[in-house]
Amino acid sequence: MPLEFPNPSRSFDEARNAVRFIGHDGMFAVPFFIEADALAPRGRQGPGMAEAACLVAFDAARHSIHTSARKLYSGGQRTTYTITAADMR
């Protein structure tokens, strides 16, 4: 069964400076993070992107984020997956 994202919930993880979201592979929940730098407009990466801005950027790029998450997930099983700016290119 392919990785799906039936739950649109996402939250900001301040400790990781990333947005957390969950995918599902059948009955298994698969945790993902996308770094704030990956959500920032190109050329504007760096510390300090606010939580609200990260969540708005996540919502705007949800389809491409899920596409990147599927590619990352297909690379092998891990406990969690982190999407970086390089993964979003």
C-alpha positions, 0 to 999 in steps of 0.5 A: 500500500502506498504512503498516504496523508489522510490527516491534514494535521501538522504542528510546529516543533520548536526544538527541531525548528520544523513542522511535524506531520504524519503519513500512513502506510496501511495501518502504520503511522509514519512521522515526518518533519520538514525543516523550516529552511525547506519551507522558506523562500529560496534565498531566505533560508536561515534561523528565525522563521516564525511558527506561523510562517512555517505553518502557512508555508507548509499549507501552501506547499503541501502537495510538493511536501507529500511528494518529497515525503513519498520519495524519502520514505521509499528510500528505506525504513527509519523511525522518523523522516526529515525533509530538508531544503535539498529534498524539496528541489 
